[in-house]
Amino acid sequence: MKLTCPWGVEHPAESVTSVVSTTEPDLDLAVVFDCGCGRRGFTLKRAIASGIFTDDEIEKLRAEARKLRGESRSDFRSAQAVTILAGEHKGQAGLVWAVDGDKIEVLTLEGDYHVYSPAELEAVATAADETKGPDGGTKGAADETKGPDGGTEDERRHP
């Protein structure tokens, strides 16, 4: 399969990479052309609207992209949604594309890449992060049945 990149040149489909964010609806899937012409990203909505991918192709890209989610490279990880705190894109959402020490490459909503330091980015909490308690543990039935002294209901009934 051949695809036409944003610069109007046809490339093999292998020149396309994708990343996923679970937190920003507009960044659910970013289809990224990484070809000899340069790099340019499209959000899922723009990729579907442009007609460059079929529904099946988008599902395949999503499956590949899910693998990226677990790769941890630093405090920021591939496919993590972030809020940009500095520069011309201040206040916008973006996706972490690559991490190299203190240099974090971010894909913006416009599909451009910019490099930021960790201090210039704020991680967007994922659904999993939002269910964690103040000590970092997950909220669960076991936590909810503990009494004020930290003991479980059974321990309180049978000291």
Secondary structure by P-SEA (a helix, b strand, c coil): cccccccccccccccbbbbbbccccccccccccccccbbbbbcaaaaaaaccccaaaaaaaaaaaaaacccccccccccbbbbbcccccccbbbbbccccccbbbbbccccbbbbbccccccccccccccccccccccccccccccccccccaaaaacc
